[in-house]
């Protein structure tokens, strides 16, 4: 049972995560008027790389950066780079609440992709959770076969890419430190951003005003995941997940106040169904017995300096 002190710490960490995720969404929409998503990701990655090197150097942890498993790092970062580009694209096309609701399907895709990437078994509970989550997706996106909404398709595809990124990250944590993972995340995505942004021979230089939201995006991206990881370290996922779900009503209110986006009840209903599917999957994971050897394989190993 989680004590009240741990609950308070988790709530505070998740407040930081919700603030960071929401700030990144608003800043992403602001800067999208003058930069395409590839250029946005290029500058975001450059800022993130500078932050990782500065903070890692200040704490003497740059020695943890390892060149082992570069192929796995590449797979992880291609997934994340693709998903993040699609996420920023969706932000400019559909209401922010709809983007966040579709993003919450990522854990369901993790359950479906885990057998192929991690060798885990697709249990009946996972399959049922995926089916329920799909019903939630239909309510949120309400696809029209005659005219498919590009923004909803981009957000849904982003969730799948984020799921792949999460699974590859899980494999990397068995032998890599967080500093190493973050370094290769920002370094590789800087290269990917440069290649994709420059494919047409033109890379827009941000205006002085654009550097403010770009810096917010770079800071918020690292801060959000640090806060989320910290919350999970002090409280179980069954408690952290509902707190993370508060991102949806928060961003819905932000969208309504800043951009006059309508507060769509069906998006909230569909998101609640998706959350229920995530809970069902989580309960199945808690109740599933694990062998001691499996636990040892899953535990991160200390990296050499």
RAPE-V471695 format. One record per helix or strand. SS is the DSSP state (helix for helix, strand for strand). FROM is the first residue (numbers start at 1). TO is the last residue. If there is no record, write none. Layout:
# RAPE-V471695
((SS	FROM	TO) (SS	FROM	TO))
This chain:
# RAPE-V471695
((helix	4	31) (helix	37	58) (helix	62	64) (helix	70	91) (helix	96	103) (helix	106	117) (helix	124	141) (helix	150	172) (helix	178	197) (helix	210	234) (helix	237	259) (helix	265	287) (helix	292	298))
